[in-house]
């Protein structure tokens, strides 16, 4: 069905749904105002309605730990014996409050002491803390408080900026950059040598101080993009700004490795072809580190096109290069997921590869021989936390190994030979771990979107439980009428793969009525994005309160589900997982007749802005209303590394074929576009040219410019306009008259968009 006037869609939907007993939700003007007010009330009250959402452990002494516990009255300092798990008040809060009040002549309440951090003496007979601009000491025997100095809070190091001096570890030499050249002097300041060429960056001394490695930059085109600040704070004329910004296909900076030997005043160029950047967003040099086992320099970098990634070692005496890893892919090597950990004693490296279809760790010898695959299975390693070379073990994070939601992150330990895998975080949910300084203990915090956090103290040796420290109390949300999102799973386009998402409903949900569905979309291939952890309230829930069912899911082409799932995005960003997303929402509607898939909205920011516009252009039979913020509407007009990695290099016809700008003529639904005039992430002209193409195609749409803003989803004003747009075009209702003085629902605090 082609998109028509909203009243036609509403009427058609009403007829279809009345036949199966569902009446479309159509709020009265009074209900609209009430819904907006309720959304704002919930946004304000829900965030403080959950106690002990987080827990920050402070380990000290031989077997102690303290943390702050939130109570209905305030907060208390809790002391934990980490051997037994026994807990209790760290001190008498009432007596300490009285003592501090007497000493400071200030009002002090025991349930809200004016400090949030304490330091114990060695015998635990007293505590120190900062309050009222003073450092205090309180004797816990007599409960007397005395001043011991000025507050230790604030301050910190001043200055900063780019580093300009590099002293050798043995103290013999100092390297400096002067007019781009690397100059090496002895400790008396006498120049020993300088680089043959300028444009030297990232110097790095060998551990013995004998050699200094650096990168020589071979400049690319370094073309500029521009923004115009229309409303500078100082007033006056608009201001033109520019920044160096490489686009797909541009000639970009490359790097050569140079090694300097000051004692011989000798410079060696490595026998390595010039490298592109390490893939960092703003053109940083490749990763380099010295190898203690044999004194060689270890360098890792992608080959342009991102279908190959190399790790090499370089002999500093003659520049001879040996390839240790040459990772290749028919599609792309995910540079954002690369892991390289050097083993200092053996010279082996731990390297993450997807060569078996899943992201796993391999142990590789200095000559490039694969000693063994450390981790294995249909699951994904996310990071290496630590390596104990003496014990021969590795601690790491991974997802997808345990039953249930494949995105939940767990923490594991395994021997480097691939044996003895232990799940250190067995609780159900997504995990985050805080370690004791000696790593013998840790606090494991885990939750799901529909169950609040649990905080457990565990032993690292075997993962055994010492004690449950806290269970977050979410009863305050129930008193507000809030219930957590529902986790929903449906099959993707292949009929086999599970697509996971969440569903938010309004608190005034009526099972006899049907509601428009709105998708919050971000289909960037660099990660997965559907919330996994508990949060008191999301902006999706606030939007749902206006009379919508708001959903989010991760379709094929996003990350963390294995190589085949991820490869769907290859030269195919316009796909954005839409076949999976549409099937998922239709499956939701099949289970719940309250879901009206005849009235579907979509919104997103940055890559999500690209996706939400593409939804209307390429799938007008399903998506009817969209709001797009700061979108990358043509992948030829956004940062080089992100777009070439997924869309391919050299720039081919797929870029134009999948461009929102090229396909602007396909628009049928209702579209609102946002752009931030000072966007330094996605150049604003991407949206401006889409606007131009839509105008030339004679299309109706709405367009908003946010003066002075950087990459954004619109902030409070943009959030309000987004909600209004959906209310008008999906509910057929009028939002409140914001120009009336009595109307004040500004929306939540501004949040920045992603890449």
N, C-alpha and C positions, 0 to 999 in steps of 0.2 A: 504494500500500500504506500503510495506517495504521501508525503507530509502535507497536511492541509491546515486550515485555521483551527486553533485549539478547541473552539466550541464544537466543531465537527467531530474531533477526536473524542472529546468528552461525551458527546451524545452517543456516538457509536459504542464507546466503552460501556456506558450506562446500560444500553440495550442488551449488549452481550452478557454483562454480568448479572443483570436483573433476572435473566433466564436461569441462572444457577443459584440465585438467592443472595448474591452479594450486591450491596448498594455502594456505588462509588462515594468515597468520603469527600464531601463538599462543605467546608466550614463556612459558617455565617460570618459576617464582619466581626461580631463579638467574639466568636471562637478564634478567628484569625488573630485578633489583638491578644486574647488570652494565651494562645499558643506561643506567640512571640515573647510575651512576658514570662511564661513558664520556662521557655528555653533559656532566657537570661537568668532567671532565678536558679535553675539547676546548674548552669555554668558557674555561678557564684558560690553556691552552697555545697555542691558535690565534692569539690576538690579538698575540702576540709572534713568531709564526712567519714573518711576511712582512717583508722588509727593504725600506726605501725606499718605503713606501706613500705618504708625502707628501714634498714638497720645498718648503722655504721659501727663496726666493731673496732675497739681500740685495745690491742694486746699489749701487755706490759709485764714486767717481772718474769718469773719462771713459769707461772701457771695461772695468770690472771687475765681478765678481759673485762672492759666495761662498755656499756652502750646506753643510749637514751631510750627510755620507753615512753610512748605516748599513752596517756590515760584520759578518761573523760574529764578530769579536772585540770590536767596540764601535762607535765612530763616529770620523769624521775630518772635518776642515775642508778643503773643496775650493775652490780658487780657479779662476775661469773668465775667460779673455780673451774678452769678448763680441764682439769683431771677428772672431776666428778660430774660437772655440769650443774652443780648446785648454784642457785641464784639468790640474790637478796639485794636490798637497798645498799648502795655503796656507802651511805652514811645516813645519819638522822637528818632528814631534810628540814624538819621543823626547827631543830636546834641550830643547824647551820644558818638558816634564814634569820633567826633571832640574833645570832652572833654577828652576821654580816650587817644587819640593820643597825645594831648597836655601834659597830665600828665605823660605818659609813654615814650614819645619820640619814639613811635612805629607807624608803619602804621596800621591803623584800618579802615576797610571798613564797612559801615552800613549794607550791605546785608550779611556780614559774620563776625559778631562780634566774638571775640576770646573767647567766653564762651557760654555754653549751659544751664546754670542753674543760677537762680537769687533768692535772698532772700529779701523780702520786710520788711521795718520797720513797726511798728504798725499803723502809720498814713499814710502809703503809700506815704511818701514824698521823700523816697530815696530807692535805691536798692543796694545790695552788690553782688559781684561775684568774681570769681577767674580768673585771666588772667596774663600771662607772669610771672608766679611763685609768684604772689602777690595777696593778698586780697584787693579789692577796694570797695569804697563806692562812689556812684554817687548821688548827690542832684538833684532831678528832678524839682526843682524850678529854680535853677541857672545853672544847668547842669555843675557842677564842680565835678571832680573826685579826690579822695585822697586815699592814701594808708592807710589801717587799720590793716595790719599785714601780716604774711606769709600765703601762700595758705592753704586752708583746704582740698584740694584734696589729694588723695593717702593715705598712712599711713595705718591705721586700726590696729587691734589687731595682735600681733605677737605671735609666738609660736603655741600652740594648742596641738594636740595629745590626747591620751586617758585620760579621767578624772580619777583621783586617790583619790580624797577626796570628801566626801559628808557630809555637815554640816546639822544637824537637824534644822527644821524651828524655834524651840524655842531656838536654840543656845546652848543647854545643852551638845550635843554629836557631835562627829566627827567620821565618818566611813572611813576606809581605807582598801585597798586590799594589803596584804603583803604575798608574796609567794602563792597567790591564795586564802588565807584565808581572811575572812572579819573580821577586827578588829575594835571594837568600843571603843572609849576613851571618857572621860569627857573633858570639855573645858580646864582643866588644863593639859591634856595630859596623865592622868592616865588611863591605860587599864581597861575597865569595863568587856568586854567579847570578845570572838572571836568564829567564826563558828567552828562547830565540824569537818567539811570537807573542803578541799581545792576546787578549781575550782568553786568559787562563782563569779557571774557576775550580772550586772545591778541592783545595790542597789537603793531603792526608799523609802524615808521617808514618813510616814503618815503626813497629814497636821498638826496634833497636836504635832508631834515629839515624840510620845510615842512608835511607832513601826517602824521597818525598814524591808522591804521585799527585798528578793534577790532570784536569781535562782541558784540552785546547778546543775552544768553540769555533766551529765553522759556521758563520751566521747564515741563516736562511733569509727569506724576503723580509720577515718581521713587519708585515703589513699591519695597518692600524684599523681599528673600528672606532666609531665616534658615538658619543651621546651628547645631548643638549640639555643642560640644566635650565629649565625655563623660569624657575622661581627661586633664585639663590637667596639665602637668608639675609645677605647683606643688601638685597635689593638691586636695582639697576638693570643693566642689560643681561640677557641670557648668556650663559657661559658654555663654551664648547669644550668637551673633555675627550681625550683619546687614550687608547691603550693598545699595546701590541697584542695581537690576537690571531693565531694561526687557524685557518679554516681547512677543511678537507681539500686535498690536492695542492695546497701551498708548498713551496719550498721551505722546509723548516730547519732549525738548527741541528747540526750534527756535532759529534764529539770525537776527539782523538785522545788516546791516553799517552801522557808524557811522564817519564820517570827521571828524577834528578838525583845525582849523587854528589853532594856538596864537597866531600873530601877530594874528589877527582875533578870537580868542576865540570861534570859530564851530564849531558841531557840525552835521553834515549826515547825514541818514538816506538811505541808498541807496534808489532806487525799485525795490526788489526784494522779492518776497514772501518771508516767512520760510522759511528753509531747514532741512532736517533735517541731521543730522550727516554727516560725510564718509563714513560707513560703517565707521569704525574700531570695533573691538569695544566699547570702553568710552566711546562717546559724545563723542569729541573734536570740536572745531569743524571747519568746512570748511577746505579748503586755500586759502591766500591768498598771493599774492606780487605785488610791485610790478613793473611793466613798464618797463624803462629806456628803451625806444624813445620812449614818449610820456607816461610818468609816470602811467598809469592803473593801477588795482588789478585784478589778475586773480584771480578766485575760481572754484573748481570744486566741484561738489557733486551728489549724486544726489537725484532727486525720490522721495519715499516711494512704495514699491511697487517701486522698483528697475527700472522699465521705461524710465526716462529719466535721463539724466545731462547736466548743463549746465556749460558754461564761459562765464563772462561777464566783461566788463571794466566798471569803474566809474570815472567821472570824479570825482576827489576834490573838485573845486570845487563841484559841484552834485548829485552822487549819481546822475547819469544813467547808466543801465545799457545796455550793448550785448551781445547774445548772440553769442558766437563759435562755440560748439558746442552743438547740441541733439541729443544722441545718444538714439535711441529704439529700442525692441525690442518685438516682440509677446510675447516671453517675459521675459527679464531682461537687463539690462546687468551684466556681470560686474565688480563694483566692485573686486574684488581684482586684476584684470588691467589696470585703467586705467593709462595712461602719458601724462603731460603733461610736455613739455620745452619751455621757452621759449627762443627764439632772441633774444639780447639786442640784436643790432644791427638786425635787420629788424622785430622785434615779432611775427614769425610764431611759431606753435607747432607742435610735432610731437605728434600725437594718435593714440593707438591706438584703432582701431575694428574691429568685426566686421561692418561693413555689407555686405561681399561674402561673408560666411560664414566668414571666417578672420581671425584677429587680425593686423592690419597697421597700419603707420604712415602717416599722412597729414600733409601740410604744409598748414597753414591760415593764411590771411592775417588781419591784425588785424580786418578787417570780417566774418570768418566764411567768406570764399570759399575753397574748396578749391583750392589751387594745383596740387597733384599728389599721387598716391598714391606714396609712396616705396618701399614694399615690396609685393610682389604674388605670389600663388601659393597652392597648397594646402598651406600650412605656417603656423606660428604664431610670431609675434614674442613673446619673453618679457620683454625689458628693453632699454632704451637704456643702453649703457655710457658713451658719451661722444659729444660733437658738436664737430667742428672747423669753426667758422663760416667761418674764412678759407679753408680748403680746400674747404668745402662738402660735408663728408662726415659720416657717422654710423656709429659702431660699435655693434653691438647683438648680442643673443643671440636664437636662435630654434631651434625643433625641427621636424622633419618634412620638411625640404627634401631631405635626403640619403637615398640608398637604405638599406634596412635598418630597424632599430628607429626608429619615428617619434618616440620620446620623447627621443632623444639630443640634447642641447643643443650647438650649435656657436656660434662667435663669428664675426660677419661685419662687413664694412665696405661701405658703399654711398654713392654721391653722393646728395645731397638731391633731385636731379631724377629719381632712380630708376634711374640707370645705374651701370655699373661695379661690380656686386656681386662681392665676393671672400670666399671662405671662408678665414678666417685659421687655422682649426683643422681641417685635412684628415684627421687620423688617425681611424681607426674607433673610435667609442665616445662616451661622454658627457664633455664637456670643462669644465674650469675653468681660468681664466687669471689669472696674476699679472703685473702690468705694472711696468716700470721707472718711476722717478719722472717721466721726460720722455716716457714712453709710446713710445719708439722701439724698445723690445724687450719681449718678454713670455715667460714660461714657460707652456707649454701642457701641462696634465696631463690625460690621458684614460685611460679604462678601460671595461670592460664587466663584468657580473656574473661572467663566466667567463674574463676575461683581466685580469691585474694592471696597475696604472698604468704609463704611459710618461710621462716628463717631458722635454719638448723646449724648447730655446731658439730663438726665432724672431724675425725682424725685422718690425716693424709696417708698414713701407713697402709690402711686397708679400707678407707672410706666409711668406717663404722660411725654410728651416731653417738655423740656425747650427750646432747640434749636438744630438745626443741626450744629455742629461745623465745620466739614469738609467733603467733598466728595473727595476721592482720585482721582487724575487726571492721567489716563492711556493713554492719547493721544500720549505720546511719544512712546508707543509700536506700535501704528498704523504706525507711521513714519518709523519704522524698518521693517514693513511688518508682524509683529507678530499678531496673533489672539489667543484668549484664547482657552483652551481645550473645546471640546464638551462633555457635560454630556449625557451619553447614558444609557438606561435602557432596559433590556430584561428579560424574564422569566427564572427561574432556572429549575433544574431537575424535580421539582414537577409540572411544568406547571402553578403554581400560584404565587410563590414568586418572587418579583422583585429583580433583581441583578443590582446594581448601579456601574457605572464605568465612566472613562473619556477617551477621544480620542485626541491624539496630531498628527497633520499633518505637513508636511514641508511647509515652506513659499512659496516654488516653486511648490506646489501641482498642478498637471495637471489632471483635471477631466476625461480626455480621456485615462489616463494610470492607471495601477494597481500597487500597492505597497505591498511589504511584510509587515506582521504585527508582531510586537514584543511586548510581554507582560512583564511588570515589575511586578514581583510577590513577595509577602510576605504574606504567609497564616498562620502565627502564630496565635493560638487561643486566645492570650491574649488581642487582640484589633481589631480594623478595621483600614485600612491603606490607602485607596484611598484618595487623597487630597480633602478637602472640601472647603478650603479658597483660596482666590486669591493670586497669586504670580506672579511677573513679568515674570519669565521664570523658567522652571524646567529642570532637566537633561534629562527627557523624551523628551522634546521639542528639546533639543540640539541633541539628538540621532535621532529624526525624521528628522532633517534637512539633514541628510545624504541620505535620500530617503526611509524612512520607515513611517508606521503608528504605533505609539507606544501607548499602552493602559495599563490601570490598573483598576482592579475591585476587589471587596470583595465577594468571593464565600461563600457558606455555610461552617460552621465550624469556621468562624471568629466571633468576638464578637459584641455586641451592637445592636442585632436584636432579642433578646428574646432567651429563653432557647432552644426551639426546633431547631432553626437555628444554635445555638452554639453547641448543642449536636452531630452534625454530625461528629465533630472531635474526639469523644470519642473512644479511642483505635483504631483510624482510621486516624492518621496524614498523611498517604500516600494519602488519598483522596484529601486533600488540596483544596477542592472545585472544582476540575478539571471538573466534569460533568457540573457544572454551568458555569465555565469559557469558556469551549469549546462551549457550546450553545450560550453564550453571543457573542463570536466572530463570530460565524456563523450567528447570527441574525444581527450583524453589517454588515457582508458581503452581506447579503440578501438586506439590505437597501441601502448599498453603494457598487456598483460593483467595485469601486477602491480598495477595501480591498481584498487581495489575501490570502485566507486561505489555499492555497496550499504551501505557503512559510511562515511558522510561526516560530518565534524565541521566546526565553524566557530567562530572567536573574533575579538574585536575590542574596541577601547576607544573611548569617546566616541561620535562618529558611527559608528564601527565597533561599539560596543556596541549601538547602535540597530539596525545592520544585522544583527549576528549573532543577535539575538533575532528580528528580522523574518524571517530565513531559516527558522527553525523554525516560525513562525506562518503564513507565507504560502506556504512550499514544503516542507511536511512529507513529501512523497513523495520528496524528495531529501536534505534536511539532517536528520540524526538527533540530533546532539549539539552543544550550543553553550555557550560561556562568554562572558558579556557584562560588560564593565567600564565603570562610570560612563556608561551610555548615556543619550542623549537619546531617551527612549522615547515622547515626545509632543512634537511640534514647537511646540505652544503653550506649552511649559514651558521653553524655552531662549532664549537671547539673541535680541533682536529682529532685528538686522541679518542674521544668518546665515540664520534661518528664513524671514523675510519675503522675502528675496531669492530663495530657491528654491521656497518653498511658496506665495508670493503674498500680496498685501495688497489689500483687507481679508481678515481671517481667514475662510475659507470652509469648507464641509463637508469638503473634502479633508483638512483637518487631522485631524478625528476619524476619518474613514474609514481613514486610513493609520497611526493611532496604535497602537503596540504595546499600550498600556493598554486601549484600546477592544477590541482583538482578542485579549486574553489568553486568552479561552475557546478559541481555536484551537490551543493548545499540544498537541502530541502527543509530541514527542521529549524528550530529557533536557537540562535547562537549569540552568545555574549562573549566578547574578547576583552581581556585585560592586558595592559603592557605597563611596565615600569620604565619611565623615561631614562633612568640612570642605571639600567641593568648592566652589570659587568660580567654576568655569567652567560646569559643567552642574549646576544645583541638584539636591541629593540626592533631593528629593521626587519627581523624575521616576522614579527606581528604586523608591522606597518605594511609590508609587501603583501601579506595575506589580506589585509584591509583593502589595499589597492586592487587586488585581484577580485575580491568579492564585489567591490563597487563596479569594476569593469564588466563583471558578469551580471550586474543588475540585481544582486541579492540583497535582501533585507537582513540586517543583523544589528547588534548593539556593540558599542565600542567605548572603553574607558581607559584613559591615560592617568597614571598616578605620578604627579609631579614630584621630583626629588627622591623617588623611591628606587631602591635597588631590587634585585630579584625577589619577588614577593607574590603571595597569593591574594594580595589586596588589603591586608590588615583589617581593622574593624569595619571601615567603610566598605571595603570590597566584600567582606563576609556578609554584610547586610544586603548589599545589592545582589549578591549571588542568591541569597535566600528569597529575596523579593522576586527575582527572575523565575525561580522554580515555582513559587506560589502562584504567580500569574499564569504561567504557561503549562503547568501540570495539574494544578488544583482549580484553575479558572476563577481564582479569587483575587481580591485586591489587598495588598499588604497595607499596613498602617500608613497614614499620612505623616511622613516624617517631618514635614515642614510645620506641623502644629507644635506649639511649644510644650504641650502636655505629653508628647510622644518621645520617649528616650530609651531605645533599645540598641545601644551602639554595637553590640557584638563583642567577641572575645579579643584578646590581645593579638597583635599581628604576629604571624609566624612566617619564617622564610621558606621558600620552596627549595627543592633539591636540584641536582644537576640537570 
